[in-house]
Amino acid sequence: MERNIKEEGKFRYVEIGEGTPIVILHGLMGGLSNFDGVTDYFPKKGFKVVLPELPIYTLNILKTNVKAFAKFVHDFIKHKKFEKVILLGNSLGGHIALYYTKMHPEFVEALVITGSSGLYESAMGDSYPRRGDYEFIRKKAEDVFYDPAVATKEIVDDVFNTVNDRMKLIKTLTIAKSAIRHNMAKDLPKMKTQTCIIWGKNDIVTPPNVAEEFNELLPDSDLYWIDKCGHAAMMEHPDEFNEILDGWFNKRNIK
């Protein structure tokens, strides 16, 4: 679905609805459209859904890291004059959300992570940068999902173009190293923010034991599983994802 992208200074973002802001943080290869299910559902429930474009490939190489992305999110939240937000992140976006919450807990009403990095990183894999090999890239993209058909030609083409752009590839690998450096295991037990963990039972990028570890380490979290689901639950099973999250909001009296 086409969204109107607003441009204000260094920020490009989509904003739909009115109410408590749900700020969505996309992953390394994830576009804003990955969250169409969430974007369609939650404005009808009285939330404002906001999707900023993260500067994954536009920051200076020395600032291409989890910490700098979290600072960008903080600048964005201050720019929007949000007092409290719900942060929802997938994959690298989940990791940025976790790091942001560690640094600025006073701004975060609740945290939602799905297929998040931060404890275990196999998102790139050692064999990732095989440039020019379309079939290899297609297989890698399909591995993200339980149902390989979700990896449309458009998605595969996007990934293929990214890894064949030398600077984007270098930044992708820089981010992967940054994600490993910023392991959150020691931070999580000190993070008191209420957290919803929604995970695909068949995620091979961040396997189910990663979700269990997040749930054990975070002091105030609930873990939910989606069956026959890979690394991007909000894409593969948008209806089930929304129902789980909506139910959690009700349980926690978040509105």
MIVEX-219456 format. One record per residue: z, x, y of N, C-alpha, C in turn; residue in three letters. Coordinates in steps of 0.001 Angstrom, whole numbers, plus 500000, padded with zeros to 6 digits. Example, Ala and Ser with C-alpha at 12.3 -4.5 7.8 and 13.67 -1.06 7.14 Angstrom:
<atoms>
507800513190494310507800512300495500507800513200496700ALA
507080512850497750507140513670498940507870512900500030SER
</atoms>
This chain:
<atoms>
500000500844498808500000500000500000500000500884501248MET
499156500516502202499106501280503452500351501013504285GLU
500917502045504814502071501918505695501700502484507059ARG
502230501895508096502021502450509430502960503624509627ASN
502389504802509845503215505993510049503469506175511538ILE
504742506243511885505125506497513278505197508010513485LYS
504783508466514647504867509885514985505670510045516262GLU
506772510776516155507642511033517311508070512505517256GLU
507515513314518148507834514739518128507435515358516801GLY
508384516036516154508076516698514879508192515745513689LYS
508513514479513946508761513542512851507587512589512627PHE
507251512420511364506305511384510932507042510556509880ARG
507064509253510055507845508440509128507355506994509105TYR
507733506324508027507489504886507870508840504193507999VAL
508853503053508671510103502286508843509794500807508680GLU
510530500164507776510303498741507511511650498027507400ILE
511766496872508052512955496040507921514025496360508950GLY
515099495587508877516252495762509763517525495738508928GLU
518530496489509370519805496518508658520258497942508419GLY
521170498103507472521645499449507118520462500302506668THR
520288501515507218519129502335506854519258502964505460PRO
518225502763504649518051503539503419517019504610503748ILE
517466505858503841516558506968504148516119507595502831VAL
514816507550502579514261507990501297513675509389501440ILE
514068510285500533513596511664500554512718511917499326LEU
511451512185499575510485512375498482510616513770497881HIS
509976513955496740510034515234496039508930516182496473GLY
508829517280495750507898518357496090506448517887496066LEU
506073517165495028504691516682494910504616515181495194MET
505703514612495655505771513153495783505387512673497168GLY
504478511700497225504133511097498504505026509904498800GLY
504889509371499998505693508217500400505367507006499524LEU
504122506940499022503712505773498223504464505686496892SER
505084506794496463505867506762495215507006505755495292ASN
507381505391496505508532504503496704508108503099497155PHE
506852502734496882506367501415497326507236500277496807ASP
507724500407495564508574499354494991509842499153495797GLY
510498500252496146511729500202496950511423499663498343VAL
510308500131498903509923499763500268509597498276500378THR
509049497718499302508730496280499307509975495420499105ASP
510921495913498327512046495088497856513210495018498846TYR
513649496170499338514940496192500032514929495659501471PHE
513814495699502206513823495029503510514116493526503391PRO
513714492924502261513991491492502038515468491256501736LYS
516176492338501420517603492235501102518483492621502293LYS
517861492779503462518645493066504663518877494542504934GLY
517992495396504400518089496832504666516877497299505472PHE
517064498353506235515957499042506897515577500221506012LYS
514336500257505530513885501354504677513094502338505530VAL
513520503612505492512912504643506331512482505812505443VAL
511216506188505557510684507280504729510120508373505628LEU
510897509410505922510347510533506694509490511439505810PRO
508427511974506387507651513000505687508392514322505830GLU
508779514898504713509494516183504765508499517324505017LEU
508910518339505763507984519431506118507846520457504994PRO
507501519938503805507458520798502606506538522004502821ILE
505350521756503388504354522831503502504084523256504938TYR
504908522785505876504624523097507286505656524025507920THR
506793524217507276507784525141507830507358526588507586LEU
507835527486508445507679528919508223508193529258506816ASN
507510530183506138507876530528504761509351530934504647ILE
509904531555505695511312531970505657512257530776505750LEU
511728529633506206512559528432506314512170527381505278LYS
511408527794504287510990526858503242512048526870502145THR
513130526098502373514226526065501411515036524781501566ASN
515889524538500600516670523294500557517517523137501822VAL
518137524225502252519017524174503433518235523749504682LYS
517059524318504877516254523987506055515762522538506003ALA
515431522054504801515003520650504677516168519708505006PHE
517372520091504583518555519274504905518798519252506412ALA
518563520382507066518701520417508531517667519494509178LYS
516452519490508650515402518598509163515845517133509044PHE
516446516790507896516936515420507689518025515094508713VAL
518903516054508973519966515831509963519370515601511361HIS
518382516418511695517700516240512995517061514855513071ASP
516488514415511967515833513103511937516856511974512109PHE
517958512063511383518999511027511459519578510957512870ILE
519755512113513491520247512125514876519185511570515833LYS
517919511922515585516806511411516406516760509880516377HIS
517022509328515182516991507867515015518304507209515464LYS
519291508047515803520609507543516228521279506673515153LYS
521054507040513890521734506342512792523164506865512688PHE
524117505949512574525505506366512426525882506575510964GLU
525364505705510097525603505810508643524308505475507929LYS
523992506224506896522779505949506128523097505931504634VAL
522223505283503881522186505435502432521056506419502172ILE
521336507513501476520293508494501157519815508268499731LEU
518503508164499552517916507984498225516905509103498016LEU
517114509921496989516208511042496765515783511184495320GLY
514503511527495138513965511803493809513591513286493716ASN
513954513914492591513565515295492312514095516230493413SER
513225516991494080513675517855495175514347517022496272LEU
513835515804496511514444514929497513515891514596497184GLY
516205514458495898517588514233495479518461515436495785GLY
517899516611495549518620517868495809518915517994497307HIS
517907517692498142518093517745499604519161516729500022ILE
519118515540499415520118514502499722521526514979499355ALA
521655515625498208522954516143497778523455517222498741LEU
522570518144499085522971519232499995523331518678501363TYR
522544517705501836522841517077503127524217516403503100TYR
524496515705502010525770514990501879526945515970501845THR
526731517099501206527768518153501214528047518605502652LYS
526989518771503444527132519305504802527588518248505812MET
527150516993505617527396515936506619527871514634505967HIS
528969514669505216529405513469504498529688512287505421PRO
530039512579506671530398511503507601529205510599507942GLU
527984511076507687526792510274507987526322509458506778PHE
526893509729505598526341509152504365527268508077503802VAL
526813506842503897527544505685503349527508505724501828GLU
526336506069501285526169506114499834524981507010499511ALA
524998507522498281523963508443497827523346507876496550LEU
522015507953496467521306507495495269520385508627494834VAL
520555509108493593519693510187493102519019509767491809ILE
517774510205491656517016509906490438516153511122490103THR
516282511639488887515533512833488486515756513991489436GLY
516990514147489894517273515120490952517405516534490419SER
516907517487491226517253518881490944518613519167491583SER
519096520366491397520415520698491926521334521287490873GLY
521072520937489615521854521512488508520967522255487518LEU
519754521782487377518876522314486332517459522265486861TYR
516774523388486817515444523417487421514386523797486380GLU
513604522814485940512421523170485156511206522499485774SER
511363522032487006510305521227487634508994522001487740ALA
509066523298487945507824524066488049507402524612486682MET
508370525081485929508036525721484659507456527114484913GLY
507662528017483981507187529386484170505668529456484240ASP
505007528504483579503544528577483489502862527746484563SER
503609527285485549503069526302486492501814526760487241TYR
501815527951487864500708528238488771499424528671488072PRO
498849527813487255497540528131486673496477527463487521ARG
496027528188488510495082527625489457493717527466488798ARG
493019526446489208491655526261488737491548525583487385GLY
492660525391486685492637524779485354493032523309485485ASP
492044522453485666492314521037485947493028520357484774TYR
492612520670483557493213520021482387494695520385482247GLU
495007521641482526496401522087482486497229521316483516PHE
496688521188484734497390520474485800497542518994485432ILE
496497518425484836496568517004484422497694516806483409ARG
497795517727482437498852517627481423500231517760482074LYS
500349518694483031501624518885483737502006517604484491LYS
501028517000485146501294515773485913501688514637484971ALA
501008514540483826501331513485482853502736513664482281GLU
503163514916482136504492515196481580505624514639482442ASP
505324514407483720506340513877484630506738512450484227VAL
505811511745483573506015510328483253506129510114481740PHE
506846509065481359506877508674479942505499508167479536TYR
504912507333480391503572506799480151502579507644480944ASP
501765508467480245500871509376480966499873508656481871PRO
499623507370481588498667506610482408499129506465483852ALA
500443506653484094500958506562485466500413507715486319VAL
500070508826485652499482509974486364498008509694486614ALA
497739508930487662496374508540487999495564509770488412THR
494256509600488463493386510697488903493771511142490316LYS
494158510194491149494553510521492523495769511454492541GLU
496753511155491698497955511993491609497592513384491097ILE
496780513434490024496387514724489449495592515541490468VAL
494672514885491164493869515580492182494757516171493268ASP
495776515422493688496704515897494725497411517180494273ASP
497925517149493038498634518324492509497663519496492368VAL
496473519208491849495452520248491656495100520912492985PHE
494903520099494011494558520641495332495701521479495902ASN
496944521036495641498107521777496142498186523164495518THR
498036523237494199498206524548493545496990525448493761VAL
495894524875494222494727525697494532494650526081496010ASN
495654525650496765495809526097498152496834527229498113ASP
496387528448498410497224529625498177498574529517498894ARG
498556529111500172499815529059500927500721527965500372MET
500137526825500001500960525745499421501574526185498100LYS
500798526933497323501318527419496044502482528384496268LEU
502330529296497220503407530245497529504659529478497963ILE
504464528458498817505614527680499296506237526861498164LYS
505409526356497255505926525625496098506858526519495282THR
506427527745495033507240528681494249508486529117495032LEU
508352529242496352509503529580497203510561528480497133THR
510090527230497161511015526083497071511697526061495705ILE
510922526343494656511491526351493306512623527386493212ALA
512396528557493801513438529594493791514645529164494618LYS
514374528499495744515460528012496602516306526979495859SER
515649526108495089516371525081494331517314525727493316ALA
516873526799492695517728527510491730518905528180492458ILE
518611528771493626519660529429494425520730528445494882ARG
520292527251495259521227526250495782521743525329494667HIS
522232525937493595522824525143492515524102524478493037ASN
524261523190492721525327522387493333526562522236492440MET
526582522875491282527649522620490300529053522784490891ALA
529252523803491726530595524042492287530907523103493450LYS
529869522555494071530061521674495231530366520233494836ASP
529760519781493753529812518351493407531233517795493269LEU
532174518515492626533521517939492467534234517670493789PRO
533778518314494874534420518114496188533738517001496981LYS
532652516448496446531864515462497199532315514052496836MET
532978513396497761533617512101497490532701510889497754LYS
531502511122498258530579510028498597530245509214497353THR
530279507890497478529926507030496338528445507237495993GLN
528185507443494706526845507861494276526347507028493102THR
525102506590493229524415505880492146523395506832491530CYS
523510507055490225522590507940489500521720507056488601ILE
520418507049488851519484506264488029518529507252487377ILE
518468507230486050517752508300485335516867507746484233TRP
515705508353484083514826508025482954515350508664481678GLY
515465507858480618515968508390479332515029509430478738LYS
513773509415479183512768510303478601512282511347479598ASN
513111511650480589512773512653481598512803514029480944ASP
511666514743480956511656516098480383511672517162481486ILE
511582516739482744511663517695483857513136517996484161VAL
513918516921484341515383517047484455515959516158483355THR
516213516715482175516555515909480994517843515091481171PRO
518066514098480271519217513202480391520575513900480511PRO
520738515060479861522034515747479962522338516189481391ASN
521283516348482208521477516701483620522151515535484346VAL
521674514323484052522280513125484659523742513004484246ALA
524011513277482967525393513192482475526283514217483178GLU
525718515391483438526503516428484131526763516032485586GLU
525745515483486250525962514967487608527102513942487611PHE
527057513051486646528051511973486569529456512508486300ASN
529542513549485481530852514161485191531408514915486400GLU
530527515590487144530982516454488238531259515695489531LEU
530509514617489781530722513848491015531940512941490840LEU
532866512942491793534116512182491637533950510664491655PRO
532894510157492319532776508706492499531341508262492245ASP
530921508348490979529523508037490649529435507049489497SER
528294506346489454527947505463488335526573505881487836ASP
526431505945486514525174506392485902524485505226485200LEU
523199505059485481522385503996484865521133504620484250TYR
520765504100483079519597504616482357518445503612482403TRP
517233504141482451516042503310482271515286503859481063ILE
515047502988480088514412503389478835512898503530479013ASP
512300504362478175510851504616478227510439504995479644LYS
511137505979480164510972506334481576511150507845481750CYS
510258508446482557510303509878482797511031510249484073GLY
510414511127484846511070511812485963511095511002487266HIS
510247509980487348510144509216488607510356507729488316ALA
511618507371488101511962506011487664511471504945488639ALA
511526505240489927511146504235490933509644503973490923MET
508868504882490299507421504672490146507089503986488825MET
507714504458487743507360503946486410507919502550486149GLU
509131502308486632509788501012486403510399500505487710HIS
509535500189488691510070499830490013510981498603489997PRO
510635497593489191511452496370489181512846496641488622ASP
512886497377487505514182497691486892515008498599487804GLU
514336499560488428515003500459489369515650499654490503PHE
514889498740491077515397497935492202516559497042491783ASN
516448496451490587517527495576490096518820496365489898GLU
518696497568489332519884498412489129520515498765490467ILE
519671499201491410520192499634492705520790498464493484LEU
520129497326493439520633496129494123521983495714493534ASP
522077495761492203523338495428491531524446496394491907GLY
524091497676492027525087498678492420525551498455493856TRP
524620498143494748524995497828496131525999496651496161PHE
525725495626495359526626494475495309527988494865494752ASN
527982495641493679529230496083493056530077496890494043LYS
529414497708494845530107498588495791530276497950497181ARG
529791496716497293529865495996498570529187496779499703ASN
528010497307499367527194498036500359526143497083500900ILE
526159496883502204525169495965502788524866496342504227LYS
</atoms>
